[in-house]
Amino acid sequence: MVILPLLGPLHVLHPRYNARTVVELVLSSGNKSVYLASYSQQGLEGRVWRDKNEMALFELATFLEDGRVHLEAIGDNAEGLQHEAELFSEYLGNVPRGEEAKEKLAEIDRELSEFLRLPRLPSEFASEDFVGGLERILQKQAEFAGEGPATGFRQQRMAQVAEALSEIEDAVVLVDVLDYPALMRRLPDARGPWDQEPTKAEMERALLDRAWRLENEEEWGNLLAQLAEIGSAEAGYLASQIYLAAGQSEDALRILEDVSRGDFSRPEYLPGYVLARLGQLYDLAGQRDKALRAYAAVRALSWAPAEVKEIAQAGLRAPFKP
């Protein structure tokens, strides 16, 4: 059995364990059936992972659509139990010394974030240094607030998942990184991620992730050239972002208009970003009518990231100003 941790939006910080790496490991495992440990079947069917920025599942979508991979969720009532952690945080805000407790938990969250943001090789996620290190940080949370609502009933959920997996001879399991140690401890014979030669698609994903972060301005010229070589709609959008960040909004608009004339439906988060940014660029160019149409197109999408919908709503109220 193979267990692969999902890092959500943090995959963009891991060039060697990015969203495409997860897909490549799934494919190289030879297993067509993939199980989601941190989502329920209802959550999977409702595609709630999109709002959690589950980048690896966006990347896996193409393989699900063409039948190369079958996905099944086995986290019974996972979303409801995880929601208890949010309710617990709200509860703390309404009790004596609650803010003090929230600050303590926020301190643990900061330590957790620092630990997870450190770039690692795939095999390092399978090491005791990682599993044990993450487990120790999560244990601080459980010791302070108890295992239950504060942790989203993590131990209970993973015990149920492990029991379900015990009836499956061979499988690939994708699990939220915060649930990963609890599941690995219950399935000691399972294999974590491993190192293999990065594929072209994986290296391109690492490049796209670097462009999303928009760091190191001195490297933008080389980055633009590499994005042009990839030539995808997402690469075009990111090139437009770089030109806008460099103060060249006319070039940004020209590139994004080219993107909008083609197919920019994948990844599923991309249409919203393209249309919202297109609206802003039209506003900067003084083309308010086109801007309004672009913002309205965002609202017409069946789904878009929350931040994109906020951008479109603001753009409909008033022209964008940087």
Secondary structure, 3 states (H helix, E strand, C coil): CEEEEECHHHHHHCCCCCHHHHHHHHHHHCCCEEEECCCCHHHHHCCHHHHHCCHHHHHHHHHHHCCCCEEEECCCCHHHHHHHHHHHHHHHCCCCCHHHHHHHHHHHHHHHHHHHHCCCCHHHHHCHHHHHHHHHHHHHHHHHHCCCHHHCCHHHHHHHHHHHHCCCCCCEEEEECCCHHHHHHHCCCCECCCCCCCCHHHHHHHHHHHHHHCCCHHHHHHHHHHHHHHCCHHHHHHHHHHHHHCCCHHHHHHHHHHHHCCCCCCCCCHHHHHHHHHHHHHHHCCCHHHHHHHHHHHHHCCCCCHHHHHHHHHHHHCCCCC
